[in-house]
Amino acid sequence: MAPEQTALLQGTLDLLILKSLALDQMHGLGIARRVEQITGGTFQVKPGSLFPALHRMEEEGWVTSAWGESENNRRAKYYRLTKAGRRQLETESERWSRISLAIAQALASS
């Protein structure tokens, strides 16, 4: 049985994109596939959300991009984390850890 699809909370998409790029550069479709993989299929990122987020992250200096060839010999834009992007990933990860702990505590209280 496939996991139920969940809407992304504000700020979650940035964290998932940064996390997806932490190991290596990827093109947009690869990032979308990686997000789905690392969330166990809970989140699916559509191009209409992914590419504006990548563009904004590029403007913030968190990612850089360059054109290259995909695994099926098509032209694709590859995204890579910058040092600022790695710092942002760390900041966002810590923030989401605090948020998820607080929510878990709130749900556990009577």
N, CA, C and O atoms as a GROMACS GRO file, in nm:
protein
  440
    1MET      N    1   0.084  -0.119   0.000
    1MET     CA    2   0.000   0.000   0.000
    1MET      C    3   0.088   0.125   0.000
    1MET      O    4   0.179   0.137   0.083
    2ALA      N    5   0.063   0.216  -0.092
    2ALA     CA    6   0.144   0.338  -0.104
    2ALA      C    7   0.112   0.435   0.008
    2ALA      O    8  -0.004   0.445   0.051
    3PRO      N    9   0.214   0.508   0.057
    3PRO     CA   10   0.187   0.607   0.161
    3PRO      C   11   0.094   0.716   0.109
    3PRO      O   12   0.095   0.748  -0.010
    4GLU      N   13   0.015   0.772   0.197
    4GLU     CA   14  -0.075   0.881   0.160
    4GLU      C   15   0.007   1.004   0.125
    4GLU      O   16   0.104   1.036   0.193
    5GLN      N   17  -0.031   1.073   0.017
    5GLN     CA   18   0.038   1.195  -0.022
    5GLN      C   19   0.008   1.305   0.079
    5GLN      O   20  -0.106   1.317   0.125
    6THR      N   21   0.107   1.383   0.111
    6THR     CA   22   0.094   1.489   0.210
    6THR      C   23   0.138   1.621   0.150
    6THR      O   24   0.237   1.627   0.078
    7ALA      N   25   0.063   1.726   0.178
    7ALA     CA   26   0.102   1.859   0.131
    7ALA      C   27   0.227   1.903   0.207
    7ALA      O   28   0.241   1.878   0.327
    8LEU      N   29   0.317   1.968   0.136
    8LEU     CA   30   0.439   2.017   0.198
    8LEU      C   31   0.410   2.138   0.286
    8LEU      O   32   0.343   2.232   0.243
    9LEU      N   33   0.460   2.136   0.407
    9LEU     CA   34   0.449   2.252   0.495
    9LEU      C   35   0.544   2.360   0.445
    9LEU      O   36   0.645   2.330   0.382
   10GLN      N   37   0.511   2.486   0.475
   10GLN     CA   38   0.595   2.597   0.432
   10GLN      C   39   0.738   2.576   0.485
   10GLN      O   40   0.757   2.548   0.603
   11GLY      N   41   0.835   2.591   0.399
   11GLY     CA   42   0.974   2.575   0.438
   11GLY      C   43   1.028   2.434   0.422
   11GLY      O   44   1.149   2.414   0.418
   12THR      N   45   0.939   2.337   0.412
   12THR     CA   46   0.981   2.198   0.401
   12THR      C   47   1.048   2.170   0.268
   12THR      O   48   1.146   2.096   0.262
   13LEU      N   49   0.997   2.229   0.162
   13LEU     CA   50   1.051   2.204   0.028
   13LEU      C   51   1.198   2.244   0.021
   13LEU      O   52   1.280   2.170  -0.034
   14ASP      N   53   1.232   2.361   0.076
   14ASP     CA   54   1.373   2.404   0.074
   14ASP      C   55   1.461   2.301   0.142
   14ASP      O   56   1.565   2.262   0.089
   15LEU      N   57   1.419   2.257   0.259
   15LEU     CA   58   1.498   2.160   0.335
   15LEU      C   59   1.516   2.031   0.255
   15LEU      O   60   1.626   1.976   0.249
   16LEU      N   61   1.410   1.982   0.193
   16LEU     CA   62   1.418   1.857   0.118
   16LEU      C   63   1.505   1.871  -0.007
   16LEU      O   64   1.576   1.777  -0.043
   17ILE      N   65   1.499   1.985  -0.073
   17ILE     CA   66   1.586   2.008  -0.190
   17ILE      C   67   1.731   2.015  -0.146
   17ILE      O   68   1.818   1.951  -0.206
   18LEU      N   69   1.759   2.091  -0.041
   18LEU     CA   70   1.896   2.102   0.010
   18LEU      C   71   1.949   1.965   0.050
   18LEU      O   72   2.063   1.930   0.018
   19LYS      N   73   1.867   1.887   0.120
   19LYS     CA   74   1.908   1.753   0.163
   19LYS      C   75   1.935   1.664   0.042
   19LYS      O   76   2.030   1.585   0.043
   20SER      N   77   1.853   1.675  -0.060
   20SER     CA   78   1.871   1.594  -0.182
   20SER      C   79   2.003   1.624  -0.251
   20SER      O   80   2.064   1.535  -0.311
   21LEU      N   81   2.046   1.748  -0.242
   21LEU     CA   82   2.170   1.790  -0.310
   21LEU      C   83   2.294   1.776  -0.221
   21LEU      O   84   2.404   1.807  -0.265
   22ALA      N   85   2.277   1.729  -0.099
   22ALA     CA   86   2.389   1.723  -0.004
   22ALA      C   87   2.502   1.632  -0.050
   22ALA      O   88   2.618   1.659  -0.022
   23LEU      N   89   2.469   1.525  -0.121
   23LEU     CA   90   2.573   1.430  -0.162
   23LEU      C   91   2.634   1.461  -0.297
   23LEU      O   92   2.754   1.442  -0.317
   24ASP      N   93   2.552   1.508  -0.391
   24ASP     CA   94   2.603   1.530  -0.526
   24ASP      C   95   2.509   1.622  -0.602
   24ASP      O   96   2.396   1.646  -0.560
   25GLN      N   97   2.557   1.672  -0.714
   25GLN     CA   98   2.472   1.754  -0.800
   25GLN      C   99   2.364   1.668  -0.865
   25GLN      O  100   2.383   1.548  -0.884
   26MET      N  101   2.252   1.730  -0.899
   26MET     CA  102   2.141   1.660  -0.965
   26MET      C  103   2.065   1.756  -1.054
   26MET      O  104   2.067   1.877  -1.035
   27HIS      N  105   1.997   1.698  -1.152
   27HIS     CA  106   1.906   1.778  -1.233
   27HIS      C  107   1.768   1.775  -1.166
   27HIS      O  108   1.746   1.698  -1.073
   28GLY      N  109   1.678   1.858  -1.214
   28GLY     CA  110   1.547   1.874  -1.150
   28GLY      C  111   1.471   1.745  -1.129
   28GLY      O  112   1.420   1.720  -1.020
   29LEU      N  113   1.463   1.662  -1.232
   29LEU     CA  114   1.390   1.535  -1.219
   29LEU      C  115   1.456   1.445  -1.115
   29LEU      O  116   1.388   1.376  -1.039
   30GLY      N  117   1.589   1.447  -1.111
   30GLY     CA  118   1.661   1.368  -1.011
   30GLY      C  119   1.631   1.416  -0.870
   30GLY      O  120   1.618   1.335  -0.778
   31ILE      N  121   1.620   1.548  -0.852
   31ILE     CA  122   1.587   1.604  -0.721
   31ILE      C  123   1.447   1.559  -0.680
   31ILE      O  124   1.426   1.515  -0.567
   32ALA      N  125   1.352   1.570  -0.772
   32ALA     CA  126   1.214   1.528  -0.742
   32ALA      C  127   1.209   1.380  -0.703
   32ALA      O  128   1.141   1.343  -0.608
   33ARG      N  129   1.281   1.297  -0.777
   33ARG     CA  130   1.285   1.153  -0.744
   33ARG      C  131   1.348   1.129  -0.608
   33ARG      O  132   1.302   1.045  -0.531
   34ARG      N  133   1.456   1.203  -0.579
   34ARG     CA  134   1.526   1.186  -0.451
   34ARG      C  135   1.437   1.228  -0.334
   34ARG      O  136   1.436   1.161  -0.231
   35VAL      N  137   1.364   1.337  -0.348
   35VAL     CA  138   1.272   1.380  -0.242
   35VAL      C  139   1.168   1.272  -0.215
   35VAL      O  140   1.138   1.240  -0.100
   36GLU      N  141   1.113   1.216  -0.322
   36GLU     CA  142   1.015   1.109  -0.305
   36GLU      C  143   1.079   0.988  -0.236
   36GLU      O  144   1.018   0.926  -0.149
   37GLN      N  145   1.202   0.956  -0.274
   37GLN     CA  146   1.272   0.842  -0.216
   37GLN      C  147   1.301   0.863  -0.067
   37GLN      O  148   1.273   0.776   0.014
   38ILE      N  149   1.358   0.980  -0.031
   38ILE     CA  150   1.399   1.001   0.108
   38ILE      C  151   1.280   1.022   0.202
   38ILE      O  152   1.295   1.012   0.323
   39THR      N  153   1.163   1.051   0.145
   39THR     CA  154   1.044   1.067   0.229
   39THR      C  155   0.953   0.944   0.222
   39THR      O  156   0.838   0.948   0.266
   40GLY      N  157   1.005   0.836   0.165
   40GLY     CA  158   0.926   0.713   0.156
   40GLY      C  159   0.799   0.730   0.074
   40GLY      O  160   0.700   0.660   0.096
   41GLY      N  161   0.803   0.821  -0.022
   41GLY     CA  162   0.687   0.844  -0.109
   41GLY      C  163   0.583   0.937  -0.050
   41GLY      O  164   0.480   0.962  -0.113
   42THR      N  165   0.607   0.989   0.069
   42THR     CA  166   0.510   1.079   0.133
   42THR      C  167   0.498   1.211   0.058
   42THR      O  168   0.389   1.266   0.047
   43PHE      N  169   0.611   1.261   0.007
   43PHE     CA  170   0.609   1.388  -0.066
   43PHE      C  171   0.649   1.366  -0.211
   43PHE      O  172   0.750   1.301  -0.239
   44GLN      N  173   0.569   1.420  -0.302
   44GLN     CA  174   0.604   1.423  -0.443
   44GLN      C  175   0.610   1.569  -0.485
   44GLN      O  176   0.513   1.643  -0.469
   45VAL      N  177   0.723   1.610  -0.538
   45VAL     CA  178   0.742   1.750  -0.576
   45VAL      C  179   0.711   1.766  -0.724
   45VAL      O  180   0.772   1.701  -0.810
   46LYS      N  181   0.617   1.853  -0.753
   46LYS     CA  182   0.578   1.880  -0.891
   46LYS      C  183   0.668   1.990  -0.949
   46LYS      O  184   0.718   2.076  -0.876
   47PRO      N  185   0.690   1.987  -1.081
   47PRO     CA  186   0.776   2.089  -1.144
   47PRO      C  187   0.733   2.232  -1.112
   47PRO      O  188   0.818   2.320  -1.100
   48GLY      N  189   0.602   2.256  -1.100
   48GLY     CA  190   0.552   2.390  -1.071
   48GLY      C  191   0.594   2.442  -0.934
   48GLY      O  192   0.590   2.563  -0.910
   49SER      N  193   0.633   2.353  -0.845
   49SER     CA  194   0.685   2.392  -0.713
   49SER      C  195   0.837   2.386  -0.711
   49SER      O  196   0.903   2.472  -0.652
   50LEU      N  197   0.892   2.283  -0.776
   50LEU     CA  198   1.036   2.258  -0.770
   50LEU      C  199   1.118   2.368  -0.836
   50LEU      O  200   1.210   2.422  -0.775
   51PHE      N  201   1.086   2.401  -0.960
   51PHE     CA  202   1.171   2.494  -1.034
   51PHE      C  203   1.167   2.637  -0.981
   51PHE      O  204   1.271   2.702  -0.978
   52PRO      N  205   1.051   2.689  -0.938
   52PRO     CA  206   1.055   2.821  -0.873
   52PRO      C  207   1.138   2.819  -0.744
   52PRO      O  208   1.208   2.916  -0.714
   53ALA      N  209   1.131   2.709  -0.668
   53ALA     CA  210   1.211   2.698  -0.546
   53ALA      C  211   1.359   2.694  -0.580
   53ALA      O  212   1.439   2.761  -0.514
   54LEU      N  213   1.398   2.618  -0.681
   54LEU     CA  214   1.539   2.613  -0.722
   54LEU      C  215   1.588   2.750  -0.769
   54LEU      O  216   1.699   2.790  -0.738
   55HIS      N  217   1.504   2.820  -0.844
   55HIS     CA  218   1.541   2.953  -0.893
   55HIS      C  219   1.562   3.048  -0.774
   55HIS      O  220   1.660   3.122  -0.770
   56ARG      N  221   1.472   3.045  -0.677
   56ARG     CA  222   1.483   3.129  -0.559
   56ARG      C  223   1.608   3.093  -0.478
   56ARG      O  224   1.677   3.181  -0.428
   57MET      N  225   1.635   2.963  -0.466
   57MET     CA  226   1.752   2.917  -0.391
   57MET      C  227   1.882   2.959  -0.462
   57MET      O  228   1.983   2.985  -0.398
   58GLU      N  229   1.876   2.964  -0.594
   58GLU     CA  230   1.992   3.011  -0.671
   58GLU      C  231   2.014   3.160  -0.644
   58GLU      O  232   2.128   3.205  -0.628
   59GLU      N  233   1.906   3.237  -0.640
   59GLU     CA  234   1.916   3.380  -0.609
   59GLU      C  235   1.970   3.403  -0.468
   59GLU      O  236   2.042   3.500  -0.444
   60GLU      N  237   1.934   3.314  -0.374
   60GLU     CA  238   1.982   3.323  -0.236
   60GLU      C  239   2.129   3.283  -0.223
   60GLU      O  240   2.194   3.311  -0.122
   61GLY      N  241   2.182   3.217  -0.328
   61GLY     CA  242   2.321   3.173  -0.325
   61GLY      C  243   2.339   3.036  -0.260
   61GLY      O  244   2.452   2.998  -0.227
   62TRP      N  245   2.230   2.962  -0.240
   62TRP     CA  246   2.237   2.831  -0.177
   62TRP      C  247   2.271   2.721  -0.277
   62TRP      O  248   2.328   2.618  -0.239
   63VAL      N  249   2.238   2.742  -0.405
   63VAL     CA  250   2.271   2.645  -0.510
   63VAL      C  251   2.326   2.720  -0.630
   63VAL      O  252   2.298   2.838  -0.651
   64THR      N  253   2.405   2.649  -0.708
   64THR     CA  254   2.449   2.700  -0.838
   64THR      C  255   2.401   2.599  -0.942
   64THR      O  256   2.365   2.486  -0.908
   65SER      N  257   2.401   2.639  -1.067
   65SER     CA  258   2.356   2.547  -1.171
   65SER      C  259   2.445   2.557  -1.293
   65SER      O  260   2.510   2.659  -1.317
   66ALA      N  261   2.447   2.449  -1.369
   66ALA     CA  262   2.521   2.444  -1.496
   66ALA      C  263   2.452   2.344  -1.586
   66ALA      O  264   2.396   2.244  -1.540
   67TRP      N  265   2.457   2.370  -1.715
   67TRP     CA  266   2.397   2.278  -1.811
   67TRP      C  267   2.490   2.158  -1.833
   67TRP      O  268   2.612   2.172  -1.836
   68GLY      N  269   2.429   2.042  -1.849
   68GLY     CA  270   2.503   1.921  -1.878
   68GLY      C  271   2.413   1.821  -1.947
   68GLY      O  272   2.301   1.853  -1.986
   69GLU      N  273   2.464   1.699  -1.963
   69GLU     CA  274   2.385   1.593  -2.026
   69GLU      C  275   2.333   1.498  -1.920
   69GLU      O  276   2.405   1.458  -1.829
   70SER      N  277   2.204   1.463  -1.934
   70SER     CA  278   2.143   1.368  -1.840
   70SER      C  279   2.184   1.226  -1.879
   70SER      O  280   2.250   1.204  -1.980
   71GLU      N  281   2.142   1.131  -1.796
   71GLU     CA  282   2.176   0.990  -1.822
   71GLU      C  283   2.118   0.938  -1.953
   71GLU      O  284   2.166   0.838  -2.006
   72ASN      N  285   2.013   1.005  -2.005
   72ASN     CA  286   1.957   0.963  -2.134
   72ASN      C  287   1.997   1.059  -2.248
   72ASN      O  288   1.925   1.076  -2.346
   73ASN      N  289   2.114   1.122  -2.230
   73ASN     CA  290   2.176   1.209  -2.332
   73ASN      C  291   2.091   1.331  -2.371
   73ASN      O  292   2.095   1.377  -2.485
   74ARG      N  293   2.014   1.381  -2.275
   74ARG     CA  294   1.938   1.503  -2.299
   74ARG      C  295   2.004   1.617  -2.223
   74ARG      O  296   2.070   1.596  -2.121
   75ARG      N  297   1.986   1.736  -2.273
   75ARG     CA  298   2.039   1.855  -2.205
   75ARG      C  299   1.959   1.878  -2.078
   75ARG      O  300   1.836   1.879  -2.081
   76ALA      N  301   2.027   1.897  -1.967
   76ALA     CA  302   1.960   1.918  -1.839
   76ALA      C  303   2.041   2.016  -1.755
   76ALA      O  304   2.164   2.022  -1.764
   77LYS      N  305   1.970   2.091  -1.672
   77LYS     CA  306   2.036   2.184  -1.582
   77LYS      C  307   2.063   2.110  -1.451
   77LYS      O  308   1.972   2.055  -1.388
   78TYR      N  309   2.190   2.109  -1.410
   78TYR     CA  310   2.231   2.042  -1.288
   78TYR      C  311   2.252   2.144  -1.177
   78TYR      O  312   2.310   2.251  -1.198
   79TYR      N  313   2.203   2.109  -1.059
   79TYR     CA  314   2.212   2.197  -0.943
   79TYR      C  315   2.308   2.138  -0.842
   79TYR      O  316   2.315   2.016  -0.824
   80ARG      N  317   2.384   2.226  -0.776
   80ARG     CA  318   2.484   2.184  -0.678
   80ARG      C  319   2.475   2.279  -0.558
   80ARG      O  320   2.452   2.399  -0.574
   81LEU      N  321   2.493   2.223  -0.438
   81LEU     CA  322   2.494   2.304  -0.317
   81LEU      C  323   2.620   2.390  -0.312
   81LEU      O  324   2.728   2.346  -0.352
   82THR      N  325   2.607   2.511  -0.262
   82THR     CA  326   2.720   2.598  -0.235
   82THR      C  327   2.754   2.586  -0.086
   82THR      O  328   2.683   2.518  -0.012
   83LYS      N  329   2.861   2.652  -0.043
   83LYS     CA  330   2.893   2.654   0.100
   83LYS      C  331   2.779   2.717   0.178
   83LYS      O  332   2.743   2.670   0.286
   84ALA      N  333   2.722   2.823   0.123
   84ALA     CA  334   2.607   2.888   0.189
   84ALA      C  335   2.488   2.792   0.195
   84ALA      O  336   2.413   2.793   0.292
   85GLY      N  337   2.471   2.711   0.092
   85GLY     CA  338   2.364   2.611   0.090
   85GLY      C  339   2.384   2.504   0.196
   85GLY      O  340   2.288   2.459   0.258
   86ARG      N  341   2.508   2.464   0.217
   86ARG     CA  342   2.538   2.365   0.323
   86ARG      C  343   2.508   2.423   0.461
   86ARG      O  344   2.456   2.354   0.548
   87ARG      N  345   2.543   2.551   0.480
   87ARG     CA  346   2.512   2.618   0.608
   87ARG      C  347   2.360   2.628   0.626
   87ARG      O  348   2.308   2.606   0.736
   88GLN      N  349   2.289   2.660   0.517
   88GLN     CA  350   2.143   2.670   0.524
   88GLN      C  351   2.081   2.534   0.554
   88GLN      O  352   1.984   2.527   0.630
   89LEU      N  353   2.135   2.428   0.496
   89LEU     CA  354   2.086   2.292   0.525
   89LEU      C  355   2.101   2.262   0.674
   89LEU      O  356   2.010   2.207   0.735
   90GLU      N  357   2.214   2.298   0.731
   90GLU     CA  358   2.236   2.274   0.873
   90GLU      C  359   2.138   2.355   0.958
   90GLU      O  360   2.079   2.303   1.053
   91THR      N  361   2.120   2.480   0.923
   91THR     CA  362   2.027   2.567   0.996
   91THR      C  363   1.884   2.514   0.987
   91THR      O  364   1.815   2.504   1.088
   92GLU      N  365   1.841   2.481   0.865
   92GLU     CA  366   1.705   2.430   0.844
   92GLU      C  367   1.683   2.296   0.914
   92GLU      O  368   1.577   2.272   0.970
   93SER      N  369   1.785   2.210   0.911
   93SER     CA  370   1.773   2.079   0.977
   93SER      C  371   1.754   2.096   1.127
   93SER      O  372   1.669   2.030   1.187
   94GLU      N  373   1.833   2.184   1.187
   94GLU     CA  374   1.819   2.210   1.330
   94GLU      C  375   1.681   2.268   1.362
   94GLU      O  376   1.618   2.230   1.461
   95ARG      N  377   1.635   2.360   1.280
   95ARG     CA  378   1.504   2.424   1.300
   95ARG      C  379   1.392   2.320   1.293
   95ARG      O  380   1.303   2.319   1.378
   96TRP      N  381   1.396   2.233   1.191
   96TRP     CA  382   1.291   2.133   1.175
   96TRP      C  383   1.298   2.027   1.285
   96TRP      O  384   1.195   1.971   1.323
   97SER      N  385   1.416   1.999   1.336
   97SER     CA  386   1.428   1.905   1.448
   97SER      C  387   1.357   1.962   1.571
   97SER      O  388   1.284   1.891   1.640
   98ARG      N  389   1.378   2.092   1.597
   98ARG     CA  390   1.311   2.157   1.710
   98ARG      C  391   1.160   2.158   1.690
   98ARG      O  392   1.084   2.129   1.783
   99ILE      N  393   1.115   2.193   1.570
   99ILE     CA  394   0.972   2.198   1.540
   99ILE      C  395   0.908   2.061   1.556
   99ILE      O  396   0.803   2.049   1.620
  100SER      N  397   0.970   1.958   1.500
  100SER     CA  398   0.910   1.824   1.506
  100SER      C  399   0.906   1.772   1.650
  100SER      O  400   0.811   1.703   1.687
  101LEU      N  401   1.007   1.803   1.730
  101LEU     CA  402   1.007   1.764   1.871
  101LEU      C  403   0.892   1.835   1.945
  101LEU      O  404   0.820   1.773   2.023
  102ALA      N  405   0.878   1.964   1.920
  102ALA     CA  406   0.771   2.041   1.986
  102ALA      C  407   0.633   1.988   1.948
  102ALA      O  408   0.545   1.977   2.033
  103ILE      N  409   0.613   1.956   1.821
  103ILE     CA  410   0.484   1.902   1.777
  103ILE      C  411   0.459   1.766   1.840
  103ILE      O  412   0.348   1.738   1.886
  104ALA      N  413   0.562   1.681   1.843
  104ALA     CA  414   0.548   1.547   1.906
  104ALA      C  415   0.512   1.562   2.053
  104ALA      O  416   0.428   1.487   2.103
  105GLN      N  417   0.573   1.656   2.123
  105GLN     CA  418   0.542   1.678   2.264
  105GLN      C  419   0.398   1.727   2.280
  105GLN      O  420   0.326   1.684   2.370
  106ALA      N  421   0.357   1.818   2.192
  106ALA     CA  422   0.220   1.870   2.200
  106ALA      C  423   0.117   1.760   2.175
  106ALA      O  424   0.014   1.755   2.242
  107LEU      N  425   0.144   1.672   2.079
  107LEU     CA  426   0.051   1.564   2.049
  107LEU      C  427   0.046   1.459   2.160
  107LEU      O  428  -0.057   1.394   2.180
  108ALA      N  429   0.156   1.443   2.231
  108ALA     CA  430   0.162   1.343   2.338
  108ALA      C  431   0.097   1.391   2.468
  108ALA      O  432   0.061   1.310   2.553
  109SER      N  433   0.082   1.523   2.482
  109SER     CA  434   0.023   1.575   2.607
  109SER      C  435  -0.128   1.556   2.607
  109SER      O  436  -0.192   1.555   2.502
  110SER      N  437  -0.183   1.542   2.725
  110SER     CA  438  -0.327   1.519   2.738
  110SER      C  439  -0.407   1.646   2.735
  110SER      O  440  -0.529   1.643   2.745
   0.00000   0.00000   0.00000
